[in-house]
Amino acid sequence: MHKGLKWLAVLTSLGMLFVLLGGALVTKTGSGMGCGRSWPLCHGQLIPDNITIELVIELAHRVVSGGVGLLLLALSIWSWKAIGHKRETKFLAILSFFFLVLQGLIGAAAVKWGQSDFVLAIHFGISLISFASVLLLTLLIFEVDQKFEADKVIIDKRMRWHTIGVTIYTYLVVYTGALVRHTESSLVCKDWPFCVNSSIGLPTNMYEWIQMGHRTAAALVFVWIAYVTVLAVKKYKQQKVVYWGWIIALILVTMQATTGALVVLTRLNLAVALLHALIISCLFGLLCYLIMLGSRSKKRQ
């Protein structure tokens, strides 16, 4: 059923993932000004004369974002018509496209006029919401075949609030991670897990506080997800979507913590840094899906 729509949804989801990772690549390689202060052209030209690696990275990110935007527009319209009867469809279609456009506008504003590090850090978070919306829309499309009992999940009030809370908190932690990158605080503390630059063992400047604030916040995410996973294992063995969803969430947050440490220990190895961004994107998308399942639950306690 809706085979073509499924292929389009998967392609768009993968495209949004490339947009996310492309934005991270632009930031991590310092390619944000690869095209100068010109947008959407590069240095005011359709085909620039002086080709640099920074220009290629920035221009490729713009092209991919534009192409995915067209795919997303097609997916939104098609899904609206095909599965518009499912209550989440129209909201997710609008949300995903809106945040993709918003991400592009913020990126363009950063190129044309420049932005503070605190504003630029929002860019990744906006892309994350757009990706999560597309992912949920894709899962909705695949749910039509009823291959798994997502519509029959019953989640109690306590678990629903934990899911919402940890998802919102994870999003805030993502912002602190983006802030670390944009303020170039990644290696201000070359040790892990603590910052031992000072004799008193506490951060001594804003950059150290940003770095250690992110590490502390990330540690709390790990503890929270581990706790909720224990609840899921104890109470939701018969509801496989919830049971395995939280187990996978724990695996992802463990991988996220590991790659976060490796980013520091490998002195910003690009592959590790991009893997770090990929894992948090998958984790946030999964948490958003668990929220959607909770919103459907008919059990109220």
Secondary structure, 3 states (H helix, E strand, C coil): CCHHHHHHHHHHHHHHHHHHHHHHHHHHCCCCCCCCCCCCCECCECCCCCCCHHHHHHHHHHHHHHHHHHHHHHHHHHHHHHHCCCCCHHHHHHHHHHHHHHHHHHHHHHHHHCCCHHHHHHHHHHHHHHHHHHHHHHHHHHHCCCCCCHHHCCCCHHHHHHHHHHHHHHHHHHHHHHHHHHCCCCCCCCCCCCCCCCCCCCCCCHHHHHHHHHHHHHHHHHHHHHHHHHHHHHHCCCCHHHHHHHHHHHHHHHHHHHHHHHHHHCCCCHHHHHHHHHHHHHHHHHHHHHHHHHHHCCCCC
